[in-house]
């Protein structure tokens, strides 16, 4: 895989990798891993209210809608 980046960005990456004593590839992997670790986990869904209405029997369509036969 290849990506196009500016010469300035390439130089900054190379300088930072050299400063840390690692390869550019290792630096990019570290940046990606840090970014993934700091990302918020996905929420399971909207927070809907729960109504505890007690014990009920099975609900059929005819109980909800008046168009059932």
N, C-alpha and C positions, 0 to 999 in steps of 0.2 A: 504494500500500500504506500502511496506517496501523497503528500499534501504540499500545496504551494504556500509558502510564508515569505514575508519580506526579508530582505537581507539584514535589516535592523533587528527583527525578531530572532532570526537565526543566530546572529552574533550575541544577543542577550542570553539566549538559551545556552549557547556554547560557553559563554563567560560564567554563567551561574553553575553549570555542570563542572567546569574546571575549578571553580571556587570550592565546590562541595567535594571534589575529587572523585566524581562519578561520570559515567558516560551520559550523553544527551538522552539516549533511550531510557536509561535508568532514572534520570531526572523527570522525564515525561511520565513514566510509570508511577513515580512517587507523587507527582502532582495530581494525576488522575485518581490514585488511591486515596489521597487526602480529600479530594473533592467528593468522592463517593462516600467516604466516611462521614463527612459533614452534611451530606444531603439529608433532608427530612424523610423519614419513612412514610410511605403512602398510608393514608388513613383508610380504614376498612369500608367506609361509606359515610353517608350523612348520619348525624346523630339524631335519630328519630325518637319520639317519646314512646314509652312503653306503658300501656294501660293494663292494669291488673283488674280484670272485671269478675274474677271468681270463676267457678267451674261452669262451663257452658257445654251444650250439646253440639254435635256436628252442625256446621252451618252449610246450607245448600243455597244454590242460586235463587230459588224461589223465596228464601228468607230475606234476600237483599233487594232483588229486582222484582217488579210486578209484571214483567212480560213473560215469565215462565208459565208453562202449561200445567 
